[in-house]
């Protein structure tokens, strides 16, 4: 932990420095994403029940993702008071030195809590893709990507747990003979695999979409629906950059505000992205009255999430999704 040479004399610091506080930024971010997570989850649940959609693979990942996402946000709020997050390290060392151990333990837990809600929504999105892909190659790539996502979580968890030897040395630097890996480099690079799998998830459905026998406007609409599933790519890149621009162990209780904000935001955006494709029926409600008569005039058309298209040339249609059946 950086900052062992800091003076313990308050007179050595500029006026107002030890009173500076920005923890309210982290509280605001956490509260916003608690609300957003719950709202999008409820909306997704309502949309799927309204359409009578059966429970699918992606649903099994969404429930635990919500719980862990809420835990991430609640932990951030807890660390504001319990670990001095939001104040300069010097202030915490002078007035509440016992909170520094809580900070170290909190960061240890935070990485675990961050890794899981990033993993679960990505698995949900990829599971959503499997509802559409019947092409052998596309399904193989999707399953392979899911394995990479799961392996990334496991690797992150193992590295987090054993980054220091003994494990307790992570929060108790008085242990004789303790040592750690380059923890700062680990924190900075652990988002990189997410960026790679996000890019795969972004590109994966495009080939299938543009083979559909619908007009260009409809293809663009379907593409947008799928691209929302990769919205986490943007936040992963931003978080990656921010962690390189900030030293997590330099004035750590102060710097933690910015880093923990993005630790809330990244999994929160992944969760919202995983919910978005299922919300299309709700977005169609405003148009429902105007298109009802049109649908009655075309009894042979099938509803594809609000897009009318006849099954042809290998496109099989279900009530809630369309599936492309083309040769591998």
C-alpha positions in Angstrom: 0.0 0.0 0.0 1.5 3.3 -1.1 1.7 6.2 1.2 3.8 4.9 4.2 6.0 8.0 4.1 3.0 10.3 4.5 3.4 12.7 7.4 1.2 12.1 10.5 1.2 15.8 11.3 -1.9 17.6 10.0 0.0 20.9 10.0 2.2 19.5 7.1 -0.8 19.6 4.7 -2.4 22.5 2.9 -5.5 24.1 4.4 -8.6 22.1 3.6 -6.6 19.1 2.1 -7.5 16.7 4.9 -11.1 17.6 4.7 -11.5 17.2 1.0 -14.2 14.6 0.2 -15.7 13.2 -3.0 -17.3 10.0 -1.8 -20.7 11.4 -2.8 -19.8 10.8 -6.4 -19.5 7.1 -5.7 -22.7 7.0 -3.7 -24.6 8.7 -6.5 -23.2 6.3 -9.1 -24.0 3.3 -7.0 -27.6 4.4 -6.3 -28.2 5.2 -10.0 -27.1 1.7 -11.0 -29.0 0.0 -8.2 -32.2 1.6 -9.6 -31.3 1.0 -13.2 -30.5 -2.7 -12.6 -33.8 -3.3 -10.9 -35.8 -1.3 -13.4 -34.3 -3.2 -16.4 -34.6 -6.5 -14.7 -38.3 -6.0 -13.9 -39.0 -4.7 -17.4 -37.3 -7.7 -18.9 -39.3 -10.0 -16.7 -42.5 -8.3 -17.6 -41.8 -8.4 -21.3 -41.0 -12.1 -21.4 -44.0 -13.0 -19.3 -46.2 -10.8 -21.4 -45.1 -12.7 -24.5 -45.3 -16.1 -22.8 -41.6 -16.7 -23.5 -40.4 -19.9 -21.9 -37.4 -20.0 -19.6 -34.2 -20.1 -21.7 -30.5 -20.5 -21.0 -30.0 -16.7 -20.8 -32.5 -16.4 -18.1 -30.5 -18.6 -15.7 -27.6 -16.1 -15.8 -29.7 -12.9 -15.4 -31.1 -13.7 -11.9 -27.7 -14.2 -10.2 -26.3 -11.3 -12.3 -28.8 -8.9 -10.7 -28.0 -10.1 -7.2 -24.2 -9.7 -7.6 -24.6 -6.4 -9.4 -26.6 -5.0 -6.5 -23.9 -6.4 -4.1 -21.2 -4.5 -6.1 -23.0 -1.2 -5.7 -23.9 -1.8 -2.0 -20.2 -2.7 -1.2 -19.1 0.6 -2.8 -21.5 2.5 -0.5 -20.4 0.5 2.5 -16.7 1.3 1.9 -17.4 5.0 1.9 -17.9 5.0 5.6 -16.1 1.8 6.6 -12.9 2.3 4.6 -12.6 6.0 4.3 -13.2 6.0 0.5 -13.6 9.5 -0.7 -11.0 11.1 1.6 -7.3 11.5 0.9 -5.1 8.7 2.2 -3.3 11.1 4.6 -6.6 12.0 6.3 -7.5 8.4 6.8 -4.0 7.5 8.2 -4.2 10.4 10.6 -7.8 10.2 11.8 -8.9 6.6 11.1 -5.9 4.4 10.4 -7.9 1.2 11.2 -10.0 1.8 8.0 -7.0 1.1 5.8 -7.2 -2.6 6.5 -10.9 -2.5 5.7 -10.0 -0.8 2.4 -7.6 -3.5 1.5 -10.1 -6.2 2.3 -12.8 -4.3 0.5 -10.7 -4.1 -2.7 -10.0 -7.9 -2.4 -13.8 -8.5 -2.3 -14.5 -5.9 -4.9 -12.5 -7.6 -7.6 -14.4 -10.9 -7.0 -17.7 -9.1 -7.0 -16.7 -7.2 -10.2 -15.6 -10.3 -12.1 -18.8 -12.3 -11.6 -21.4 -9.7 -12.7 -19.3 -9.0 -15.8 -19.2 -12.7 -16.6 -22.9 -13.6 -16.0 -24.5 -10.9 -18.3 -22.0 -11.8 -21.0 -23.0 -15.5 -20.7 -26.6 -14.4 -20.8 -26.1 -12.4 -24.0 -24.3 -15.4 -25.6 -27.0 -17.7 -24.4 -29.5 -15.4 -26.1 -27.5 -15.7 -29.4 -27.8 -19.5 -29.1 -31.6 -19.1 -29.4 -31.0 -17.8 -32.9 -28.0 -19.7 -34.2 -28.6 -23.1 -35.8 -25.5 -22.8 -38.0 -23.0 -25.3 -36.6 -20.0 -22.9 -36.9 -21.8 -20.0 -35.3 -22.9 -22.2 -32.4 -19.4 -23.6 -32.0 -17.9 -20.1 -31.8 -20.6 -19.0 -29.4 -20.0 -21.9 -27.0 -16.2 -21.3 -27.4 -16.7 -17.7 -26.4 -18.8 -18.7 -23.4 -16.0 -20.9 -22.3 -13.5 -18.1 -22.6 -15.7 -15.8 -20.6 -16.1 -18.4 -17.9 -12.4 -19.2 -17.9 -11.6 -15.4 -17.6 -13.7 -15.3 -14.5 -12.0 -18.3 -13.0 -8.6 -17.0 -13.8 -9.4 -13.6 -12.3 -10.8 -15.2 -9.2 -7.7 -17.4 -8.7 -5.3 -14.5 -9.4 -7.2 -12.2 -7.0 -7.1 -14.8 -4.2 -3.5 -15.7 -4.5 -2.0 -12.4 -5.7 -0.2 -12.2 -2.4 1.5 -14.9 -0.4 0.2 -15.5 2.2 -3.3 -14.4 1.2 -3.6 -12.2 4.3 -0.6 -10.2 3.3 -3.0 -8.3 0.9 -4.4 -6.4 3.9 -1.8 -7.0 6.6 1.6 -5.8 5.4 3.1 -6.5 8.8 3.3 -10.2 8.0 7.0 -11.2 7.7 8.2 -12.5 4.4 5.0 -11.7 2.5 5.1 -10.9 -1.2 2.7 -10.0 -4.0 2.6 -10.1 -7.8 2.5 -6.7 -9.6 -1.1 -6.1 -8.4 -1.4 -2.7 -10.2 -0.6 -4.4 -13.6 -3.1 -7.1 -12.8 -5.9 -4.5 -12.0 -5.1 -2.7 -15.2 -5.0 -5.7 -17.6 -7.9 -7.8 -16.2 -10.4 -5.9 -18.4 -8.6 -6.7 -21.6 -10.1 -10.3 -22.1 -13.5 -8.7 -21.7 -12.8 -6.3 -24.6 -11.7 -9.2 -26.8 -14.9 -11.3 -26.0 -17.0 -8.2 -26.5 -15.6 -7.7 -30.0 -16.4 -11.3 -30.8 -19.9 -10.9 -29.4 -20.4 -7.8 -31.6 -19.3 -9.4 -34.8 -20.8 -12.8 -34.3 -24.5 -12.2 -35.2 -23.8 -9.9 -38.1 -23.4 -12.6 -40.8 -26.7 -14.2 -39.8 -28.6 -10.9 -39.7 -27.5 -9.8 -43.2 -28.6 -13.2 -44.6 -32.2 -12.6 -43.6 -34.7 -12.1 -46.4 -36.0 -8.8 -45.0 -35.5 -5.3 -46.3 -32.5 -3.1 -45.3 -34.4 -1.1 -42.8 -35.5 -4.2 -40.9 -32.0 -5.6 -41.0 -30.7 -2.4 -39.5 -33.3 -2.6 -36.7 -32.4 -6.2 -36.0 -28.7 -5.3 -36.0 -29.3 -2.5 -33.5 -31.1 -5.0 -31.2 -28.1 -7.3 -31.2 -25.5 -4.5 -31.0 -27.1 -3.4 -27.7 -25.8 -6.7 -26.3 -22.2 -5.4 -26.9 -22.7 -2.1 -25.2 -20.4 -3.3 -22.4 -17.5 -3.0 -24.9 -17.6 0.8 -24.6 -17.4 0.7 -20.8 -14.8 -2.0 -20.8 -12.5 0.2 -23.0 -13.2 3.3 -20.8 -12.5 1.3 -17.6 -9.3 -0.1 -19.2 -8.1 3.4 -20.0 -9.0 4.9 -16.6 -7.1 2.2 -14.7 -4.0 3.0 -16.8 -4.4 6.7 -16.1 -4.8 6.2 -12.3 -2.5 4.4 -9.8 -4.9 2.4 -7.7 -2.4 2.5 -4.8 -1.4 6.1 -5.0 -3.6 8.1 -2.5 -5.7 5.0 -2.7 -8.7 5.9 -0.6 -9.1 9.1 -2.8 -8.4 7.4 -6.1 -10.7 4.6 -5.3 -13.7 6.8 -6.0 -13.0 7.0 -9.7 -12.0 3.4 -10.0 -14.9 2.0 -8.0 -17.4 4.2 -10.0 -16.3 2.3 -13.1 -16.4 -1.0 -11.2 -20.1 -0.2 -10.7 -20.7 1.1 -14.2 -19.1 -1.6 -16.3 -21.1 -4.6 -14.9 -24.2 -2.4 -14.7 -24.0 -1.6 -18.4 -23.4 -5.3 -19.2 -26.5 -6.2 -17.2 -28.6 -3.6 -19.0 -27.2 -4.8 -22.3 -28.2 -8.3 -21.5 -31.8 -7.1 -20.7 -32.2 -4.9 -23.8 -32.9 -7.5 -26.5 -35.9 -8.9 -24.5 -37.4 -5.4 -24.1 -38.3 -5.0 -27.8 -42.0 -6.0 -27.2 -42.3 -3.2 -24.7 -40.9 -0.7 -27.3 -43.6 -1.9 -29.7 -46.5 -1.1 -27.4 -46.8 2.5 -28.5 -47.1 1.3 -32.1 -49.4 -1.7 -31.4 -52.7 0.1 -32.1 -51.5 1.5 -35.4 -50.2 -1.8 -36.8 -53.0 -4.1 -35.5 -55.2 -3.6 -38.5 -52.2 -4.1 -40.9 -51.4 -7.4 -39.2 -55.0 -8.6 -39.6 -54.8 -7.8 -43.3 -51.7 -10.1 -43.6 -52.6 -13.3 -41.8 -49.7 -15.2 -43.3 -47.1 -13.0 -41.8 -45.4 -14.0 -38.6 -44.4 -11.7 -35.8 -40.6 -11.5 -35.3 -40.2 -9.3 -32.2 -42.3 -6.6 -33.9 -40.9 -7.3 -37.5 -43.2 -9.0 -39.9 -41.6 -11.5 -42.3 -42.6 -14.7 -43.9 -40.5 -17.8 -43.3 -38.5 -18.5 -46.4 -35.2 -19.8 -47.6 -34.2 -21.4 -44.4 -35.7 -18.9 -41.9 -37.8 -20.6 -39.3 -39.9 -18.3 -37.1 -40.9 -18.8 -33.5 -43.3 -16.6 -31.5 -40.6 -14.7 -29.8 -37.5 -15.1 -32.0 -36.5 -15.9 -35.5 -34.0 -18.6 -36.3 -31.8 -18.8 -39.3 -31.4 -22.4 -40.7 -28.6 -22.2 -43.2 -25.9 -24.7 -43.9 -22.6 -24.5 -42.1 
